[in-house]
Amino acid sequence: MYRPHIPHPDFVRLVGYGEVKLVGEPLNPPDGEQVIAVEMVDIDEAVRKFEEIGRSDIAELYKMAHRIRNEKL
């Protein structure tokens, strides 16, 4: 649950990309922010969704991760 009265420190964004398989509901610590949805999409859909909300920075990170992964295959 988001708690606006608790100040958030500076943050570091870690972006990961990979093939995943959902095996159950997300687990959250009792006092942590809760995950309300998990959506699995392909890379083009992920990029489109980030660009639609004005987060081209994250879209570019996902495209770069996808490109690097494909170069290793």
TIVEXPA-425227 format. One record per residue (C-alpha): residue number from 1; residue in one letter; x, y, z. Coordinates in steps of 0.5 Angstrom, whole numbers. Layout:
// TIVEXPA-425227
REC   resi   resn    east   north      up
REC    NUM      A       X       Y       Z
...
//
This chain:
// TIVEXPA-425227
REC   resi   resn    east   north      up
REC      1      M       0       0       0
REC      2      Y       3       7      -2
REC      3      R       4      11       4
REC      4      P       4      19       2
REC      5      H       6      21       9
REC      6      I      13      17       9
REC      7      P      18      20       5
REC      8      H      21      16       0
REC      9      P      29      17      -1
REC     10      D      32      18      -8
REC     11      F      31      12     -12
REC     12      V      35       7     -17
REC     13      R      31       4     -22
REC     14      L      33      -3     -24
REC     15      V      30      -5     -31
REC     16      G      30     -13     -32
REC     17      Y      28     -16     -38
REC     18      G      27     -24     -39
REC     19      E      22     -29     -41
REC     20      V      18     -31     -35
REC     21      K      13     -36     -33
REC     22      L       7     -34     -27
REC     23      V       7     -39     -22
REC     24      G       3     -36     -17
REC     25      E       0     -30     -14
REC     26      P       5     -24     -12
REC     27      L       8     -24      -5
REC     28      N       9     -18      -1
REC     29      P      11     -16       5
REC     30      P       6     -14      10
REC     31      D       8      -7      10
REC     32      G      10      -6       3
REC     33      E       7      -3      -3
REC     34      Q       2      -8      -6
REC     35      V       2     -11     -13
REC     36      I      -5     -10     -16
REC     37      A      -3     -13     -23
REC     38      V       2     -17     -27
REC     39      E       1     -16     -34
REC     40      M       5     -20     -39
REC     41      V       6     -17     -46
REC     42      D      11     -18     -52
REC     43      I      17     -12     -53
REC     44      D      13      -8     -58
REC     45      E       7      -8     -53
REC     46      A      11      -6     -47
REC     47      V      15       0     -51
REC     48      R       8       2     -54
REC     49      K       5       3     -47
REC     50      F      11       6     -44
REC     51      E      11      11     -50
REC     52      E       4      13     -49
REC     53      I       5      15     -41
REC     54      G      11      19     -43
REC     55      R      16      15     -41
REC     56      S      21      14     -47
REC     57      D      27      13     -42
REC     58      I      24       7     -40
REC     59      A      22       5     -47
REC     60      E      29       6     -49
REC     61      L      32       1     -44
REC     62      Y      27      -4     -45
REC     63      K      29      -4     -53
REC     64      M      36      -4     -51
REC     65      A      35     -10     -47
REC     66      H      32     -13     -52
REC     67      R      37     -12     -57
REC     68      I      43     -14     -53
REC     69      R      39     -21     -51
REC     70      N      38     -22     -59
REC     71      E      45     -21     -60
REC     72      K      47     -26     -55
REC     73      L      42     -31     -58
//
